[in-house]
């Protein structure tokens, strides 16, 4: 890449797995080992910075971030200002950062709202896009004025995107890609019915056929009942990783084995999962268009959609590790020699 000499070696990864859905990494190309560089940038993702972001984003000032309401608009403006501070531009005309969604697009009296988009252009394959997404909205206030802060849902995903963006921007400034472009997509209206992500895929800023994958983060800050206890709490649910691209799944497994060593739990990836989580977050609007996706999720916990989902209950060290997994996966997708193959058709 420009202005830097990389000492890279090729290695063939062995088959590693934590799921019966695991596919052999022999289905992927031999992967360039950028590990010394990747780790340096991943280490910029810290529990301390995630906590600082989240105490603001999930604070009372944003009034529960109800779609179209003043608190949600304050939250969108906050996200915009963070990208401006990091000097990460927007692909929206006039660098406005906001993809405006008119009131007429919504049902049930929801007011006009906006997605927030930031963008790092690829150094070698700028037309190919990696989307990293999270929803910025939550459910607002109850009739008594109690605020649903939504620290985990989805404050955790929102601030994870900011940290990942900062890490990639530092790499770009250092002359280290990314080769493909990365779109940081903060969508609105998820809690009302996946409105923001549906609007984006119906009105894409970049052609959907150029979109390589969507890595969607929705709740990565807590521990569910199944994983309580020090011997089993270093985990993350992954949903959809193998449904459209076995290559994406293999890459995800490889980078986890190499860098983060989380237990990747595929319980909710089963096609007969009664919770149907695969259909319940913003990645689904990409999957409908046969764009490979991964949904990162910590599971439902006792504070889900309650006023007690507050930032003091977040496991920040664990959240940082989970965020790094997304970063490493995006790093590989952005920098590998060829685009991942779509070898499945979603059902």
N, C-alpha and C positions, 0 to 999 in steps of 0.2 A: 504493500500500500504506500501511498504518497508520504514521503519524508520519513520513512522508518523502515529499517531492515528487520525482518522477522526471522528468527531461527526456529523453524517449524519442523516437526517430525510427524510422520504418518504412523498411526498405530491402528491395529485391528482390535476392536473391542470384543470381548467375549460375551457370551449370552448371560445377562443378569436379569433377575426378575423377582417381583414380589407379588405376582398375580398370575392366575391361570390364563389371563388374557395376554400375557407377555409374548412378544414376538421376537424372533432372533435378530440381533443387530447385524447379522449377515445380510439382512435386507437393505441395509443402508450402505452408502459408500464408506470407504475408509475415511475417517474424520480427522481433519487437521487439528493438531493439539495446540490450541492457543492458551493452555492452562495458566502459564505464568502471567500472561496479560489479563485474561478473563478474571482470575482471582483478585488481581490488584484492583480492578474496577468494582467487582462484587463486594469487596471489603469496604467500599464507600457506603454501602447500605448498612445502616446501624440502627440498633434498638433505640438509641438516644434520639436520633433525628426522626424516626417514625413516631416516637412518643410526643415529641414537640409538635409535629404536624397534627397528630390526632387529637391532642388536647384542645387545639384550636378548631379543627374541622368538626369534631363531635361535641363542641361546646354549645352552651345555651344561645349564644349570639346567632346561630344559624337556625334556630327554632324548629329543629327536626327535619329541615330540608324538604318539606312537602312540595311536590312537583308544581311549578308555576307560581308558588307563593314567595313572598319577600325573602324568607330564610334560605330557600333553595337558590334564589338569584344571588344572594350574598355569598353562598358557597361556591357558585360558579365563578363569581368574580374573584374570590380567593384563589381558586385553582389557576385562573388566568394570570393573576399577579405572580404566582410562584413560577410559572413558565417564563414570564417576562423577566423576572429576576435572574433565572438561570440562562436567559438569552436563547431559549428554545423557541423557534418561531411557530406560527400556525399556518396550515395550508389554506385556511379560509381567506377569502378576498379581503384586502386591506389589513391583513394580520389581526383580525378581530377576535379570533379564537372561538367564537360562538357560531355554531350551526343552528340557526333559529328554526324553531318548530312552531307553526301557527296554532292558535287555539282550535281551529277547525279540524286539525288532525286528531285531536283527543276526543274522548267521549266522557260524559258524566260531569260536565262543567269544569273540567281541568283547564287552567289558563295556559296561555302560550309559555313555552319553556325553551331550553337550549341545551344542546350537547356542547362540550368543551373539547377542542381538538388542538393538539400540539404535534410537532412533526420534526423528525431528524432525517434529513435526506441521505440516502445511501451514496457511498463513494464510488461504487462500481456498477451496481444494478439498481439505480434509483427508482425505476418503474415497478419493481417488485416490492410489495408492502407487507410488513409484519404488523398486525394490529395487536396492541395490548389494551385491554378494556376493563373498566369497572364502572359501576353506577354511582352517581354522586347524590342521588335523592334518597330520602327515607320517608317516614309516614307522618311527620309533622307533630301536632299536639293533640291531646284529647280534649273532651268538652270542658274539662276542669283546668285547662291550660298547662297540664303536665307535658313536658317536652320529651319526645322520643329521640334521644341523641344519636342512636344508630352508630355507635362506635365500631362494632364489629360489622354491622350490616348497613352500608358497606363503606364506612369510614376506613376500615382496614385496607380494603382494596384500593380506595382512592389514594391514600397516602403512599401505599406501596408503589403505585404508578409514578408518583413524584420522585421517589427514591431511585427507581429503575431508570427514569428519564435522566436524572442527574448523573448517574453512573455512565450511561451511554454518551451523554453530552461531553463528559470529561474524556472518554475514549476518542470521540471525534476530534476534540481540540488537540489531542495528542497525536493525531494522524492515524488512528487505528479504527477506521471505519465508522459505523457499520457499513458493510458492502451493500446490503439492501436497506431500504428506507423503513423507518419505524413510525407508526402512527399511535400516539397515546390518546385513546378515545374514552372520555368520561361521558357516559350517557345519562340522560335524565329519564324519568318516568318508568323505571324498572318495576317499582313497587305497584304501579298502576296497571301493568300489563306489558312490560318490555317495549314501551313506546319508543324510547330514544334509539335503541339499537335497531328496531324495525325501520325507523325513519332513516337512519344512516344507510342501511342496506338497500332501501328503496330510492335513496338520493345520495349515492356514494360520492365522496369527494375524489376517490381514486376508483378506477374500474374494479368491480368485484373479481373479474377474471385475473387481475394482477395481484390479488390478495392471497398471500401464501398460507397464512394461518391466523387464527385469533386465539390469543391466550387471555382468558377471562378470569378475573379475580373477584370473587364475591364471598366474603367472610373468611379471613385467614388469621384472626387474632385470638381465638379461644380454643378450648379443649372440650369435646363433647363427653357424655357419660361413658361411652364405650372405651375411651382412651384415658380415663382418669388413672393416675398412678405413674410414678416415675419410670417404671419399666416399659411403658407403652404410650407415653404422651408425645413422643417425637414423631409425629405422623402428619399426613395430609391426605384428604380424599382427592382423587383425580377422577374426573368424569369425562368420557368422550374421546380420550386420547387415541384410542385404536379404532374408532368407528369409521373414519374416513381416510386415515393414512396410517398404516402400520409402521411406516418410517418415522412419523412424528412420535408415535408411542415408543419406539425403540430409542430415539434420541432422548426423550424425556427420561427413560429408565437409565440410559447411559450417564447423562449429566448428574442425575441424582446419586448414582453409585459413586461417581468420581468426586463430587463436590459436597453434597449436602447430607447424604445418608439418612434421609427421612424414610419412615415406613410409608410407602405409597399404598393407600387403601382404596381398592376398586369396588367396594361393596355397592355403591350407588351407580356404578357403571353397568350393572346387570340390566339387560333389556327388559326384564320383568320386575324391575325395582318398583314397588308400589308408591314410593315417594315421587317418582318421575322428575327428579332434579335435573335430568338432562334437558328437559323442556322448560325449566323454570328460571333460567337466567339468560343474560344477554348473548352469550355465545350461540344460543340456539338460532338466532336470526342469521348468523353466518353459516351454521351447519345446514340450514335449509337450502342454502345455495351451494352445497357441497364444498365448502371451505373448511379444511381441517381445523379442529378446535381442541383446546383443553380447558376444562372448568376446574379451577382450584378452590377448594371448599373445606372448612373445618368441621362441618356438621352443625346441626341444630343444638342449641344449649338452652339452659333454663331462662336466659334473658332475651331470647329471640323475640323480636317485635314487642318488647316491653320497655318501659321507661328506665329499667335497670341495666340496659345495654349501654354502659358508660365506659369512658376510656381508662378508668382506674382498674378495670377487670381484664384488660388485655395482657396477654403473655408476650411481652415485647421482644425478648430474645428469640423465642420460637417464631414469632411473626417475621423477624429479620431473616431467619434461616429459610422460611417459606418464600419470602420475597426473593431471596437469592436464587432459589430453584427456578422461579419464573425468569429471572434475569439470565441465568446460565442457559436456559432453554431458548430464550429469545436470541441470545448471543450466537448460539450454534445455528439457529435458523437464519439469522441475518448474515453470517459470515461463511457458511459452507459453500462449496464450489457450485452445487446445483440445487435448484428448488426441490423441495420434498415432493414425492409422488403421491397423487390421490389415487388410491387403489381400492377404495370402498365406496359404496353408495349408501347414504343415510336412509334409515327407514323410520 
